[in-house]
């Protein structure tokens, strides 16, 4: 049987304000869907490890005193500033390096070399499991938003897929990864931002 061309599987639908029980229920539905007959319809999630391919132009001075990347939990990923612009993630060639590569992303592997006034600090242990970019089963790309977003049902809205569509929390890992997607109304209720729909979606690929 060929893999589904549209891999998104809707397993739950909620209206109004998101709540913790709603998110948990959607996650449980996703796990429940992981039975052999259903899983055979969905291709395994592809894991892509991103590495910069080099730099272009003259080096520029910057600072990575903001610490470790918020977008990517990797031991070589940093949150840096050049002038008034924040880059997250930037990548170091080695521990305690005195330069990093910034302004790169999947599809744009060549960036700028940023020189630092002092070596990078010791990076905390990294899980290497927090995706930077998630591509859903229907081809939608969702990127991790560093800095402030908003809380929904006690969990952070981590990945923005479009103006109103977000992935809540972190995806559920496995042979096929799953994520909880919320379509926000742009309105606020007594418990915060409200959603028109919440559903579990399959993940086609992740960039780590």
C-alpha positions in Angstrom: 0.0 0.0 0.0 1.4 3.4 -0.9 1.9 6.0 1.7 -0.8 8.6 2.0 -0.1 11.7 0.0 -1.8 13.7 2.7 -0.5 12.3 6.0 -2.3 14.6 8.4 -4.6 12.5 10.6 -7.2 14.4 12.5 -7.9 12.6 15.7 -9.5 15.2 17.9 -11.5 18.4 17.7 -12.0 20.9 20.5 -13.7 24.3 20.4 -13.1 27.4 22.5 -10.3 27.8 25.0 -7.6 25.1 25.1 -7.1 23.4 28.4 -4.6 20.9 29.6 -7.0 18.0 29.5 -7.7 18.8 25.8 -4.1 18.8 24.9 -3.5 15.5 26.8 -6.5 13.9 25.2 -5.2 14.8 21.7 -1.8 13.4 22.6 -3.5 10.2 23.9 -5.4 9.9 20.6 -2.2 10.2 18.7 -0.7 7.4 20.7 -3.8 5.3 20.3 -3.6 5.7 16.6 -0.2 4.0 16.6 -1.5 0.5 15.8 0.0 -1.6 13.1 -2.8 -1.2 10.6 -2.9 2.6 11.0 0.8 3.0 11.1 1.3 1.2 7.9 -0.4 4.1 6.1 2.0 6.7 7.4 5.7 6.9 6.4 8.3 7.0 9.2 9.4 10.5 10.2 12.6 11.5 8.6 15.3 13.0 10.9 17.6 15.6 9.4 20.8 16.8 11.2 21.6 20.3 10.0 25.2 21.5 9.6 26.3 24.8 8.1 28.3 24.6 4.9 30.5 27.6 5.3 30.5 31.4 5.3 30.6 34.2 2.8 31.7 37.8 3.1 34.0 39.4 5.6 33.7 38.3 9.3 31.7 40.6 11.6 32.0 41.1 15.3 29.3 39.8 17.6 28.5 38.4 21.0 27.0 35.1 22.2 26.7 36.2 25.9 22.9 35.4 25.6 23.9 31.8 26.0 22.6 28.6 24.5 20.2 28.5 21.7 16.5 28.5 22.5 15.5 27.1 19.1 17.8 24.1 19.0 19.0 22.0 21.9 22.4 21.0 20.6 25.8 21.4 22.2 27.0 23.5 19.2 24.0 25.8 19.0 24.0 29.4 20.5 21.9 32.5 20.7 24.0 35.4 19.5 23.7 39.1 18.6 25.3 41.1 15.8 24.6 44.8 16.1 20.9 45.0 17.0 20.0 41.6 15.4 19.6 38.4 17.2 20.5 35.1 15.5 19.2 31.8 17.0 20.7 29.4 16.4 24.3 30.1 15.5 26.8 27.2 15.3 30.2 26.8 16.8 32.9 24.7 15.2 34.2 23.4 18.5 33.8 23.8 22.3 35.0 27.2 23.6 35.4 28.5 20.0 36.1 32.2 19.4 33.8 32.4 16.3 30.4 31.0 15.2 28.4 30.8 12.0 25.1 32.7 12.0 22.3 33.5 9.6 21.9 30.0 8.4 18.8 27.7 8.2 17.6 24.7 6.3 17.9 25.6 2.6 20.4 28.3 3.4 23.5 26.5 4.8 26.0 29.3 4.0 26.0 32.1 6.6 28.2 34.8 8.1 31.3 34.3 10.3 30.8 36.1 13.6 34.0 36.6 15.7 33.7 36.8 19.5 35.7 38.8 22.0 36.1 35.8 24.2 35.7 32.0 23.9 32.2 30.5 24.3 31.2 29.3 27.7 30.8 25.6 28.5 27.5 24.4 27.0 25.1 22.5 29.2 24.4 18.9 28.3 22.1 18.8 25.3 19.3 16.4 24.5 19.5 16.8 20.7 15.8 16.0 20.6 14.2 19.4 20.3 13.5 20.1 16.6 14.3 23.4 15.0 11.9 22.9 12.0 9.0 20.5 11.7 7.4 19.5 8.5 3.9 18.1 9.0 2.4 15.2 7.0 0.6 17.6 4.7 3.8 19.5 3.8 3.3 22.4 6.2 6.5 23.7 7.6 6.6 25.0 11.3 9.5 26.8 12.8 10.5 27.1 16.5 9.8 30.6 17.7 12.4 31.8 20.3 11.7 34.5 22.7 8.2 35.2 23.9 5.1 33.5 22.5 2.1 32.6 24.6 0.9 29.8 26.9 -2.0 27.5 26.0 -3.3 25.0 28.5 -0.2 25.2 30.6 2.1 24.5 27.6 4.1 26.9 25.4 3.1 27.5 21.8 6.5 26.5 20.4 6.2 26.3 16.6 4.4 28.7 14.3 3.1 27.1 11.1 1.1 30.1 9.8 -0.4 33.3 11.2 -3.0 31.3 13.2 -1.7 27.8 13.3 0.7 26.7 16.0 2.2 23.5 17.4 1.7 23.3 21.2 4.5 21.9 23.3 7.0 19.4 21.8 6.2 16.6 19.4 5.8 13.0 20.5 8.7 10.9 19.3 8.6 7.5 17.8 8.9 5.7 14.4 6.3 8.3 13.4 6.4 11.5 15.3 3.2 13.3 16.3 2.4 16.9 17.2 -0.6 18.8 18.6 -1.7 21.6 16.3 -4.0 24.4 17.3 -5.7 26.9 15.1 -6.0 30.1 17.1 -8.9 32.5 16.9 -6.9 35.6 17.6 -9.2 36.2 20.6 -8.7 35.9 24.3 -11.0 34.1 26.8 -10.8 34.1 30.6 -8.0 31.5 30.5 -6.0 33.2 27.7 -5.8 32.7 23.9 -8.6 30.6 22.4 -8.5 28.0 19.6 -11.1 27.1 17.0 -9.7 23.6 16.6 -7.1 21.3 18.1 -5.9 18.1 16.5 -3.0 15.6 16.4 -0.9 15.6 13.2 1.7 13.3 11.9 5.2 14.7 11.3 7.0 14.0 8.0 10.4 15.3 9.0 12.3 17.1 11.7 15.4 19.2 11.5 17.7 18.7 14.6 
